[in-house]
């Protein structure tokens, strides 16, 4: 049996959030290399410029998704530029170490604002355009969206919420031909730990500990996750919806 051909996104229009680094940058690159026009969204202008360097199909779009009206503005920017929208990739997210004894209302609100509310508002804004194209929504969860993470329970809970949104939206939008799926990466090389405010020695210790628990013996690379995002968004995947695909080197099995 031959393998299916690589995903072909020629001419499609894709919005990728969190495109300035890590999985988001790798996803923007992968869609552009597969022929799509990509609106790369993120807060850091310089990082987005690096993402778009040498890839004219990627248009940087600096924006803070936690600001009112920005979800509408992001979707409008893509549609005004290219006249359509085929895929929304909700990749932007926050990681936070917050043990129960240190939990604050602001900490919870920040996590759920970026990990749950922003993807929801982007999906709402994108929906009329995705209905016209019978397009797809791809949410980026985490292996900890369906397994415990002591010391970061609210991060895990926010990703569990995103996975439940994925399943429910898939049922809600099936009649419109809009498919909704998610990828749940395990520990992947990115700036997330540093962005969470951890010192460099703590980041290195966590990375070593994580690699030691993963059956395949290492943390993932962003391009390995991006490949599955493309596959789930592939227009040829016409009968796949409501799925959460865990890509974590076997960590889920332990």
N, C-alpha and C positions, 0 to 999 in steps of 0.2 A: 504494500500500500504506500503510495507516495504522500509526502507531507503537503498540506494545503499551501498555496502560494502566500507570500507575505501580504499583509494588509495593504490595500491600495486606497488611498484617501485623496487621489488626484481631484483638484478643484473644490474640495470641501473647505468649509470655514469652521475653525475650531477656536474656542476660547479656553486657555489654560491659565488657571490661577496659581499663584506661588511659583511663577516661571523663572524667578531670579536665581535659583540654585537647586541642587539635589534632584529629586524625582521630577519636579516641575520643569526644570531646565532640560532634563533628558527627554521628557515627554514632548516639549515644544520642538526640540531637535528632531525627534522621531517622526512627528506628524509632518513637519516641514520637509523632511527627507522623503516622506511617502507621498508628497505632492500637495499637501494641504496649505491653505493660508492660515496662519496662526496669530491670534492676538494674545501676546504674552503679558499677563497681568501680575503686578507685584508692587511692593512699596518702595523698593530701592532702584532708582533710575540707573545708577551705574551697573548694578547687577543685571538688569534687564538688557542694557546695551551689550554686555558681554554675552548674554544668551543669544542675542540677535546677530552677533558679529559673524560675518561670512554667510549668513542665511537670510537672503532678502525676503523670503516668504514669512519671516517672523517680524511682526510689528510690535515694538515695546509699548506698553500702556501702563504707566505708573498710576497707582490708585490704592487707597486704603479702603478695604472692603468693609471696615467697621463704620465708615462714614455714611450718614444718611444719603440716600439717592444714588450712591455709587454703583450698587448692583445694576440699576436701570441704565446708568451712564455707560457702564462697561459693555453691556449687551448692545445698546444703541450704537456704540462706537464700531463694533464688529459689523453690524448690519449696514450701517451707513457706508462703511468702507468697501464691503464686498457684496452687499445686497442679499445676504442670506446667513443662516447659522445652522450648522449640521451637528456639531458636537460641543457639549460643555463638559470640561474636566474640572471638577471641584477638588483641587489639590491643596490649596492654601490651608494651613492649619497651624496650631500652636501646641507645643509640648510643655508641660509644667510639672515639676516635682512638687507635690503639695500633700504631705501626710495629713491625716485627719486632724491631728492636734494643731496644725498650722493653717487649717482651711479658713478662707475668708470669703465673704460675699463677692468682693471685687475679683478675687482669683477665679471663682466659679464663673462669674459673668464674662470675664475675658476669654476663658476657654470655650464656653458654649457660644459666645458671640462669633468667634472666628470658625470654630469647628462645626457648628450646627446652624446658627442663624444666617450667617453669610452664604453658605451653600444653598440654603432654602430660598433666600431672596434672589440669588442669581438664577436658580432654577425657575422660580416664578416668572422672572423677567424674560428668561429665554424661552419659556414654554410656547407662546404663540408662534415663534419662528421654528422651533423644533417640530411642532405639529405640522407645519407646512412641508417640512423636509422629511418627515418621519425619521427624525434624528435620534440622538442618543445622549444620555447623561451618564458620566463616569465619575463616581465618587471615590476618593482615596481615603480609605479607613486605615486600620492597623491590625496586626495580629492581636493587639490588646483590646480591640473592639469586641472580642469574644473570649478573652481569657483575663484573669485578674492581673493587676499590676500594683502590688503593694507600694504605697508611698506616692502613687500618682492615680488614685482611684477616679478622680474627676476627669482626667484626660481619657482614661479608659472608658468612662461612662459617656463622654462626648462622642467617642468613636462608635460605641455601641448604638447610640442614638442615630448616628449617620448610617449605620448598617440597617437599622429598622426603617429609616426614611427611604433607603434604597429599595427595600422589599415592598414597602407600601406604595411608593410612587410607581413602581413597576406595575402593580395591579391597577392603580388609578389611571395610568396613562396607556395601558395596553391597547385599549380600543382605538386610541389615536395613532397607534403604530410607533410610539416613542418608547424606546428601550432604555431601561435604567439598570445599571450594574455597578459593582464596586470591586476594587482591588484592595486587599488588606496586606500591605507589606510588613515583613518582620524588620528587625534592626537593619537599617540601610545607611550607607555612608552619606552624610549630609551635615549641614550646619545646625541641625535642630537642637542637639544637646547644648552646644555653645550658646545658641539663641535663647535657651531656657535659663541662662544665667549661671550655668555650672562652670567652675574653674577648670583650666586645662587638665590638671592632674586627675580630677574627678571624671572628666570626659573620657580620658584614656583608660581609666580603671573600668568604667561602665562598658566601654567598647570591648575590652578584653573579656570581661565577665559574660557579655552577650555572645561573643564568638564561641566561648567555651560551652555554652548551652545549646548552640545550634548544631543539629546532627551533621550538616554538611561542612561544619568546621569554620565558618567565616560569616561576616556580615555581608549583606547584599550590596550590589552596585546599582545606582539609579537607573542605568539603561536596562537592567534586567527586569525592573518593575515596569518601565515605560513600554517595553515590548508587549506586555500583557494588556496594558491600557489600550494600545493600538488594536490589539486583537479583539478585545471586548467591544470596541467602538467600530470595528470593521463593518461596513455596510453589508457584507456578505453574511454576517452573523445574525441572520434575520429571525432566528427562533430562540434567541438567548436573551433572557431578561430576568431581573430579580435575583441575580446571583452575586455572591461575595466570594471572590477568588483569593485565597490566602497564598501569598508568595513570600515564604519565610525560611527557606532552607530546611524545612522539616520541624521548626520550633514548635508548631502547633501540636505535634505528635508526642511531645515530651510531657 
